[in-house]
Amino acid sequence: MYDNIIQSMKLIRKVIILLICTVYCLNGQDHSINFDGNNDYVRIPDHSQLDLTENYTLEAWIFPETFSWLAGIISKYQTNAANGYLLRMTNQAPYNGLGFDEVVTSTGLLSANQWYHVAAVNDEGERRLYINGVEQSLSGSPLNVTANNNSIRIGSDYGSRYFDGRIDEVRIWDMVREQDDIVSDMDTTLSGEENGLVTYFTFNEGSGDTLYDQTGNGHHGLLMGGPSWADGYTLSALMGDINFDELLNIYDAVMLVAIMLDHEQGTELQLSSCDTNQDGVIDIEDIVLLFEWILEIDVGSRMEISTGEYHISENMITILSDGDVAGFQITLSGQNIDIDLPLPAGWSYDRSGRQIVAYGMDGSSLPDDFSFIIEDPESVENIKLAGWRESSVDAKMVNVPNSFMLKTLPNPFNPGCNISFKVNRSGNIEVSLFDVRGKYVQSIKNGQFMIGEQQFYWEPKSLSSGVYFIRIQDEKNFQYSKILYLK
């Protein structure tokens, strides 16, 4: 009954998310304008309020589809020597950087078919430019901006420099906006009454040939050349589309892991998108669920996780579960603790300080009794196992008792050694060899043993010198012993 309740709650949550998305679209709250890069733009008539020369901020969400020389985003510079402010693509091939009042970023900052928030600030002549809230280095000499009678264009610069792609949420301020302020509301819709906001376009009309100024100042824009209406940037924030390219793929998974481990600083919109299961925490569960969506996993054929353990023996940790493990997250007590994960093919892992995440990228599950070597097993604070069908569990730690009294003599040894152990219950016993990474090498002995002291001589064949682990196990228990083989 409890499982039915949990499944019902998950279904209700998904339905609510779907309804929110549906209402969002039906109400026309998520639109942009798609410019084809050929004679189309939005024209905003000149006004004294728009003649900004010293302190101003230009903001927009952009989705470039191709890159071309000086393609305009926001420009008040359409006639020769007008010297109005401008935000556009760079003049340096392949034109995937940004230019602001003739100072430029490096190239290679933008990718096609991906949403970016851009903000350009003139602070009494000092220029700053931010992409997704992160300040970028600028080079060159800034333009001496002067007032002019040019209109403002969105999607076009001087001459035939047209933007190819979508533009959304354009804001022009007659004040300097600080980085914290830009980041705090870049993902939100403004009221239009904010201090210093001169003109503001949400692009949420969704149809027609007019872009309405939301400030009440009346600086409405007229669509020229027939640009088309399209979905806006907020649609990409849903269902794991973390890089805002409107696709679910490996790039989203890479960004999710990077943001989770603080390799990258995500925006509020990206953080919301990272939380794929909407539980308020970004962790291994979100990674597994995203791969479930990307790979279109048939979760009906996968066993959910309800219990999990990790057993410690010597420096070896073995993970056990009653379901299919699709990923796991290890939390350590320190940052510089050596760990070696012999993950199966199709799996990957990443680490940042005390946090380690490992996950299947091809839909495969973790092998049964997966083992790995760690410098200090006591440094493990927690191991979280994540499975398909949104199942997860914090594995319980079990110290494996020295039940077999496993010994190898001599140790180090060459050419062979005596392996001795004690059997407390008659049955099948397997003695196996693992390398220093915890990877299975070979079976040493496998068969029925009677109760009592047992011993046999083992001389390895075709084995390189080095450190290995011998594992002895029956149906319930196991034990490891470290050995050193010298040739």
C-alpha positions as CSV (number, residue, x, y, z in Angstrom):
1,M,0.0,0.0,0.0
2,Y,2.8,2.4,0.9
3,D,4.5,1.8,-2.6
4,N,1.1,2.5,-4.3
5,I,0.9,5.8,-2.4
6,I,4.4,6.8,-3.4
7,Q,3.8,6.0,-7.0
8,S,0.5,8.0,-6.9
9,M,2.4,11.0,-5.5
10,K,5.0,10.8,-8.2
11,L,2.3,10.6,-10.9
12,I,0.4,13.6,-9.4
13,R,3.6,15.6,-9.3
14,K,4.3,14.9,-13.0
15,V,0.7,15.8,-13.9
16,I,1.0,19.1,-12.1
17,I,4.3,19.9,-13.9
18,L,2.6,19.1,-17.2
19,L,-0.4,21.2,-16.4
20,I,1.8,24.1,-15.5
21,C,3.6,23.8,-18.8
22,T,0.4,23.6,-20.7
23,V,-1.2,26.6,-19.0
24,Y,2.1,28.5,-19.5
25,C,1.9,28.0,-23.2
26,L,-1.9,28.5,-23.6
27,N,-1.8,31.8,-21.8
28,G,0.9,33.1,-24.2
29,Q,3.5,33.5,-21.5
30,D,6.5,32.0,-23.2
31,H,7.2,33.6,-26.6
32,S,10.1,35.1,-28.5
33,I,10.6,36.5,-32.0
34,N,12.6,34.4,-34.5
35,F,14.7,36.5,-36.9
36,D,15.8,34.8,-40.1
37,G,18.9,37.0,-40.6
38,N,17.6,38.6,-43.7
39,N,16.0,42.1,-43.5
40,D,13.8,41.4,-40.5
41,Y,14.0,43.3,-37.1
42,V,11.9,45.3,-34.6
43,R,11.9,49.1,-34.9
44,I,11.4,51.3,-31.8
45,P,11.0,55.0,-32.7
46,D,13.5,57.5,-31.4
47,H,12.7,59.3,-28.1
48,S,14.7,61.5,-25.7
49,Q,14.3,58.8,-23.0
50,L,16.2,56.4,-25.3
51,D,19.2,58.8,-25.9
52,L,21.5,57.2,-23.3
53,T,25.2,58.1,-23.4
54,E,26.9,57.5,-20.0
55,N,25.1,55.2,-17.6
56,Y,22.9,52.4,-19.1
57,T,22.3,48.7,-19.2
58,L,21.1,46.6,-22.1
59,E,19.8,43.1,-21.5
60,A,18.3,40.3,-23.7
61,W,17.9,36.5,-24.0
62,I,19.3,35.3,-27.3
63,F,19.1,32.0,-29.2
64,P,21.6,32.3,-32.1
65,E,21.1,29.8,-34.9
66,T,24.0,31.0,-37.1
67,F,26.7,33.6,-36.5
68,S,27.6,36.4,-38.8
69,W,29.7,39.6,-38.8
70,L,28.3,42.2,-36.3
71,A,24.8,40.8,-36.3
72,G,22.8,43.2,-34.2
73,I,20.9,42.4,-31.0
74,I,20.1,45.9,-29.6
75,S,21.3,48.9,-31.6
76,K,20.8,52.6,-31.8
77,Y,23.3,53.0,-34.6
78,Q,21.7,52.6,-38.1
79,T,23.2,55.6,-39.9
80,N,26.8,56.6,-40.7
81,A,28.6,58.0,-37.7
82,A,25.5,58.0,-35.6
83,N,27.6,56.7,-32.6
84,G,24.7,55.3,-30.7
85,Y,24.9,52.4,-28.2
86,L,25.0,48.8,-29.6
87,L,25.0,45.2,-28.5
88,R,25.9,42.8,-31.3
89,M,28.0,39.8,-32.3
90,T,31.7,40.3,-32.5
91,N,33.6,41.4,-35.6
92,Q,36.1,38.5,-35.2
93,A,35.5,35.3,-37.1
94,P,33.7,32.9,-36.5
95,Y,31.6,35.7,-34.8
96,N,30.5,33.7,-31.8
97,G,31.5,36.3,-29.3
98,L,29.8,39.6,-28.4
99,G,30.6,43.2,-29.0
100,F,29.4,46.1,-26.9
101,D,30.0,49.7,-28.0
102,E,33.0,48.5,-30.0
103,V,34.7,46.6,-27.2
104,V,34.6,42.9,-27.8
105,T,34.8,39.5,-26.0
106,S,36.9,36.6,-27.2
107,T,35.3,34.3,-29.7
108,G,34.0,30.8,-28.9
109,L,31.7,31.9,-26.0
110,L,28.4,31.1,-27.7
111,S,27.1,28.0,-29.4
112,A,24.4,27.8,-32.0
113,N,20.9,26.7,-30.9
114,Q,21.2,27.5,-27.3
115,W,19.7,30.2,-25.1
116,Y,21.9,32.8,-23.4
117,H,21.2,35.8,-21.2
118,V,23.4,38.7,-22.1
119,A,23.8,42.0,-20.2
120,A,25.9,45.0,-21.2
121,V,26.7,47.8,-18.8
122,N,28.1,51.3,-19.4
123,D,29.3,52.7,-16.1
124,E,30.4,56.2,-16.9
125,G,32.5,54.9,-19.8
126,E,33.7,51.7,-18.2
127,R,32.1,48.8,-20.1
128,R,31.2,45.4,-18.6
129,L,29.5,42.5,-20.3
130,Y,27.9,39.4,-18.7
131,I,26.8,36.1,-20.3
132,N,24.4,34.1,-18.1
133,G,25.5,36.4,-15.2
134,V,29.2,35.7,-15.6
135,E,31.4,38.7,-16.4
136,Q,33.5,38.4,-19.6
137,S,36.8,40.0,-20.5
138,L,36.7,42.8,-23.0
139,S,39.3,44.3,-25.3
140,G,39.4,47.3,-27.5
141,S,38.5,51.0,-27.2
142,P,34.9,51.8,-26.3
143,L,32.8,54.0,-28.6
144,N,32.2,57.6,-27.6
145,V,28.4,57.2,-27.5
146,T,26.4,60.3,-28.4
147,A,22.7,61.1,-28.6
148,N,21.1,60.7,-32.1
149,N,17.8,60.6,-33.8
150,N,18.2,56.9,-34.9
151,S,15.5,54.5,-34.0
152,I,16.4,51.4,-31.8
153,R,16.5,48.2,-33.6
154,I,16.2,44.7,-32.1
155,G,17.7,42.0,-34.3
156,S,19.7,44.4,-36.5
157,D,22.7,46.7,-36.5
158,Y,23.9,49.2,-39.0
159,G,23.5,48.2,-42.7
160,S,22.7,44.6,-43.4
161,R,23.9,43.1,-40.1
162,Y,20.9,41.1,-39.2
163,F,20.6,38.6,-36.3
164,D,19.7,35.0,-37.2
165,G,17.9,33.3,-34.3
166,R,15.5,34.1,-31.5
167,I,15.5,37.1,-29.1
168,D,13.4,37.4,-25.9
169,E,13.1,39.6,-22.8
170,V,14.8,42.8,-24.0
171,R,15.4,45.5,-21.2
172,I,16.9,48.9,-21.6
173,W,17.8,50.8,-18.4
174,D,19.0,54.4,-17.9
175,M,21.2,53.2,-15.0
176,V,24.1,51.0,-14.1
177,R,23.0,47.6,-13.0
178,E,25.3,45.6,-10.8
179,Q,26.1,41.9,-11.4
180,D,24.0,40.7,-8.4
181,D,21.0,42.6,-9.6
182,I,21.4,41.2,-13.1
183,V,21.7,37.6,-11.9
184,S,18.8,38.0,-9.4
185,D,16.1,38.7,-12.0
186,M,17.5,37.5,-15.3
187,D,15.2,34.5,-15.0
188,T,12.1,36.4,-13.9
189,T,9.4,38.6,-15.5
190,L,9.5,42.2,-14.3
191,S,6.5,44.3,-13.4
192,G,7.7,47.1,-15.8
193,E,7.7,49.7,-12.9
194,E,11.2,49.0,-11.8
195,N,13.4,52.1,-11.1
196,G,15.5,53.0,-14.1
197,L,13.7,50.7,-16.6
198,V,13.2,52.8,-19.7
199,T,11.7,50.2,-22.0
200,Y,10.9,46.6,-21.5
201,F,9.6,43.9,-23.9
202,T,8.5,40.5,-22.7
203,F,7.7,39.3,-26.2
204,N,4.7,37.5,-24.8
205,E,2.2,38.8,-27.3
206,G,2.8,35.7,-29.4
207,S,1.2,37.2,-32.5
208,G,0.7,40.4,-34.4
209,D,3.1,43.0,-35.7
210,T,3.6,45.1,-32.5
211,L,5.9,44.5,-29.5
212,Y,4.5,46.4,-26.6
213,D,6.6,48.3,-24.1
214,Q,5.7,47.0,-20.6
215,T,7.0,50.1,-18.7
216,G,4.1,52.4,-19.6
217,N,6.5,54.8,-21.4
218,G,4.9,53.8,-24.8
219,H,8.1,52.9,-26.6
220,H,6.4,50.2,-28.6
221,G,8.2,48.3,-31.4
222,L,7.0,47.5,-34.9
223,L,8.0,44.2,-36.5
224,M,9.7,44.8,-39.8
225,G,10.4,42.4,-42.6
226,G,8.1,39.6,-41.3
227,P,10.0,37.9,-38.4
228,S,8.0,35.0,-36.9
229,W,6.8,34.3,-33.4
230,A,8.3,31.3,-31.6
231,D,8.7,29.7,-28.1
232,G,10.6,31.8,-25.5
233,Y,13.5,31.0,-23.3
234,T,11.6,29.8,-20.3
235,L,10.3,26.7,-22.1
236,S,13.8,25.4,-22.2
237,A,14.1,25.5,-18.4
238,L,11.7,22.6,-18.1
239,M,12.4,18.8,-18.0
240,G,16.2,18.8,-17.8
241,D,17.1,21.1,-20.7
242,I,20.0,22.7,-18.8
243,N,21.8,24.2,-21.7
244,F,18.6,25.7,-23.2
245,D,19.1,24.1,-26.6
246,E,15.5,22.6,-26.5
247,L,16.9,19.1,-26.7
248,L,17.6,16.5,-24.0
249,N,21.0,15.0,-24.6
250,I,24.4,14.2,-23.1
251,Y,25.3,17.9,-23.0
252,D,22.6,18.5,-20.4
253,A,23.9,15.6,-18.3
254,V,27.4,17.0,-18.4
255,M,26.1,20.5,-17.3
256,L,24.0,18.9,-14.6
257,V,27.0,17.1,-13.1
258,A,29.2,20.3,-13.4
259,I,26.6,22.4,-11.7
260,M,25.9,19.8,-9.0
261,L,29.7,19.5,-8.2
262,D,30.2,23.3,-8.4
263,H,32.5,23.0,-11.4
264,E,30.1,25.6,-13.0
265,Q,27.9,28.2,-11.5
266,G,24.3,27.7,-12.8
267,T,21.7,30.4,-13.0
268,E,18.4,30.1,-11.1
269,L,16.7,28.8,-14.2
270,Q,19.4,26.2,-14.7
271,L,19.3,25.1,-11.1
272,S,15.5,24.6,-11.4
273,S,16.1,22.6,-14.6
274,C,18.8,20.5,-12.9
275,D,16.3,19.4,-10.2
276,T,14.7,16.9,-12.5
277,N,12.7,15.1,-9.8
278,Q,11.7,18.5,-8.2
279,D,12.6,17.4,-4.6
280,G,14.5,20.6,-3.9
281,V,17.9,18.9,-4.0
282,I,20.3,18.4,-6.9
283,D,22.0,15.0,-6.5
284,I,22.6,11.6,-8.1
285,E,18.8,11.0,-8.4
286,D,18.5,13.9,-10.8
287,I,21.4,12.6,-13.0
288,V,19.8,9.1,-13.2
289,L,16.4,10.5,-14.0
290,L,17.8,12.8,-16.8
291,F,19.5,9.8,-18.4
292,E,16.2,7.9,-18.1
293,W,14.6,10.6,-20.2
294,I,17.5,11.0,-22.6
295,L,17.8,7.3,-23.3
296,E,14.0,6.7,-23.2
297,I,14.5,3.9,-20.7
298,D,11.8,1.3,-20.4
299,V,11.6,1.5,-16.7
300,G,9.0,-1.3,-16.5
301,S,11.8,-3.8,-17.1
302,R,14.1,-2.4,-14.3
303,M,14.0,-3.4,-10.7
304,E,13.5,-0.6,-8.2
305,I,15.9,-0.1,-5.3
306,S,14.4,-0.6,-1.8
307,T,17.4,-1.6,0.2
308,G,21.1,-1.2,-0.1
309,E,24.3,-1.9,1.9
310,Y,28.0,-1.3,1.5
311,H,30.4,-3.8,3.1
312,I,33.9,-2.8,4.3
313,S,36.7,-5.4,4.4
314,E,40.3,-4.2,4.5
315,N,40.5,-1.3,2.0
316,M,37.7,-2.8,-0.1
317,I,34.1,-1.6,-0.2
318,T,31.4,-3.7,-1.8
319,I,28.0,-2.3,-2.8
320,L,25.0,-4.5,-2.5
321,S,21.3,-3.8,-3.4
322,D,18.1,-5.5,-4.1
323,G,17.5,-3.5,-7.3
324,D,19.2,-2.2,-10.4
325,V,21.7,0.6,-9.4
326,A,21.8,3.2,-12.1
327,G,24.1,5.6,-10.2
328,F,25.6,6.3,-6.8
329,Q,26.9,9.2,-4.9
330,I,29.7,9.0,-2.3
331,T,30.2,11.6,0.4
332,L,33.6,11.5,2.1
333,S,34.8,13.2,5.4
334,G,37.8,14.7,3.6
335,Q,38.8,16.1,0.2
336,N,42.1,14.3,-0.4
337,I,41.2,10.7,0.1
338,D,42.4,8.4,-2.7
339,I,39.7,6.2,-4.3
340,D,39.8,3.9,-7.3
341,L,36.5,3.1,-9.0
342,P,36.8,0.2,-11.6
343,L,33.5,1.2,-13.3
344,P,32.1,-1.0,-16.0
345,A,32.0,0.0,-19.7
346,G,29.3,2.7,-20.3
347,W,29.8,4.3,-16.9
348,S,31.4,7.5,-15.9
349,Y,32.2,9.4,-12.7
350,D,33.2,12.8,-11.5
351,R,34.5,14.2,-8.3
352,S,34.7,17.6,-6.5
353,G,36.3,17.6,-3.0
354,R,34.2,15.3,-0.8
355,Q,31.6,14.4,-3.4
356,I,31.9,11.6,-6.0
357,V,29.1,10.7,-8.4
358,A,29.1,7.7,-10.7
359,Y,26.4,6.9,-13.3
360,G,25.6,4.7,-16.2
361,M,25.6,6.7,-19.5
362,D,24.3,3.9,-21.7
363,G,21.4,2.6,-19.5
364,S,23.3,-0.2,-18.0
365,S,23.1,-1.0,-14.3
366,L,25.9,-1.5,-11.8
367,P,27.2,-5.1,-11.6
368,D,26.2,-7.1,-8.5
369,D,28.6,-7.0,-5.7
370,F,30.5,-4.1,-7.3
371,S,33.8,-3.5,-5.3
372,F,36.3,-0.7,-5.2
373,I,39.5,0.3,-3.3
374,I,39.6,3.3,-1.0
375,E,42.5,4.7,1.0
376,D,40.5,5.1,4.2
377,P,37.2,3.2,4.3
378,E,36.2,5.0,7.6
379,S,36.2,8.3,5.6
380,V,33.0,7.3,3.9
381,E,30.1,9.3,5.4
382,N,27.4,8.1,3.1
383,I,26.8,6.2,-0.1
384,K,23.5,7.0,-1.9
385,L,22.3,4.5,-4.5
386,A,19.9,5.7,-7.2
387,G,17.9,3.4,-9.4
388,W,15.5,3.6,-12.3
389,R,11.8,4.6,-11.7
390,E,12.9,7.3,-9.3
391,S,14.0,4.9,-6.6
392,S,16.9,5.6,-4.2
393,V,18.2,4.6,-0.9
394,D,21.0,5.6,1.5
395,A,23.1,2.4,1.8
396,K,23.7,1.0,5.3
397,M,27.3,0.5,6.3
398,V,28.3,-3.1,7.3
399,N,31.7,-4.0,8.7
400,V,32.4,-7.5,7.5
401,P,33.6,-9.7,10.4
402,N,36.8,-11.7,10.0
403,S,34.6,-14.8,9.7
404,F,36.9,-16.9,7.5
405,M,40.2,-15.9,9.3
406,L,41.7,-15.7,5.8
407,K,45.6,-15.7,5.8
408,T,48.2,-15.9,3.1
409,L,51.8,-17.0,3.9
410,P,54.3,-15.9,3.0
411,N,53.3,-12.4,2.1
412,P,55.0,-11.0,0.0
413,F,55.5,-14.3,-1.9
414,N,57.2,-15.9,-4.9
415,P,56.5,-18.2,-6.6
416,G,53.5,-19.4,-4.5
417,C,51.8,-19.1,-1.1
418,N,49.7,-21.1,1.3
419,I,46.1,-19.8,1.6
420,S,44.4,-20.8,4.8
421,F,40.9,-20.1,6.1
422,K,38.2,-21.5,8.5
423,V,34.8,-22.8,7.4
424,N,32.0,-22.5,9.9
425,R,29.3,-24.0,7.7
426,S,29.7,-26.6,5.0
427,G,28.9,-25.3,1.5
428,N,30.3,-23.8,-1.6
429,I,33.3,-21.5,-1.1
430,E,34.8,-19.4,-3.8
431,V,38.3,-17.8,-3.6
432,S,39.0,-15.1,-6.2
433,L,41.7,-12.7,-7.1
434,F,41.1,-8.9,-7.7
435,D,43.6,-6.3,-8.8
436,V,44.5,-3.1,-6.9
437,R,41.6,-1.3,-8.5
438,G,39.1,-3.9,-7.3
439,K,38.6,-5.5,-10.7
440,Y,38.1,-9.2,-10.9
441,V,41.2,-11.1,-12.3
442,Q,40.6,-14.8,-11.9
443,S,39.1,-17.6,-9.8
444,I,41.6,-19.3,-7.6
445,K,39.4,-22.0,-6.0
446,N,35.7,-22.8,-6.3
447,G,34.0,-25.8,-4.7
448,Q,32.5,-27.5,-1.7
449,F,34.3,-27.3,1.7
450,M,33.5,-29.0,5.0
451,I,33.5,-27.3,8.4
452,G,37.0,-26.8,9.8
453,E,40.4,-25.4,9.0
454,Q,41.2,-25.4,5.3
455,Q,44.5,-24.8,3.4
456,F,45.9,-25.1,-0.1
457,Y,48.9,-24.0,-2.0
458,W,48.5,-21.5,-4.8
459,E,51.1,-20.6,-7.4
460,P,49.9,-18.0,-9.9
461,K,50.5,-18.4,-13.6
462,S,51.0,-15.5,-16.1
463,L,50.5,-12.9,-13.4
464,S,52.4,-9.6,-13.2
465,S,54.1,-8.5,-10.0
466,G,52.1,-6.2,-7.8
467,V,49.5,-5.7,-5.1
468,Y,46.3,-7.8,-5.3
469,F,43.4,-8.7,-3.2
470,I,42.2,-12.3,-2.4
471,R,38.4,-12.6,-1.7
472,I,36.8,-15.5,-0.1
473,Q,33.0,-15.8,0.0
474,D,30.1,-18.1,0.6
475,E,26.4,-17.4,0.1
476,K,26.3,-14.7,2.8
477,N,29.8,-13.7,3.9
478,F,33.0,-12.6,2.3
479,Q,36.5,-11.4,3.4
480,Y,39.4,-9.7,1.6
481,S,43.1,-10.0,2.2
482,K,45.8,-7.9,0.6
483,I,48.8,-9.7,-1.0
484,L,52.0,-8.8,-2.7
485,Y,53.3,-11.0,-5.5
486,L,56.9,-10.6,-6.5
487,K,58.6,-12.2,-9.6
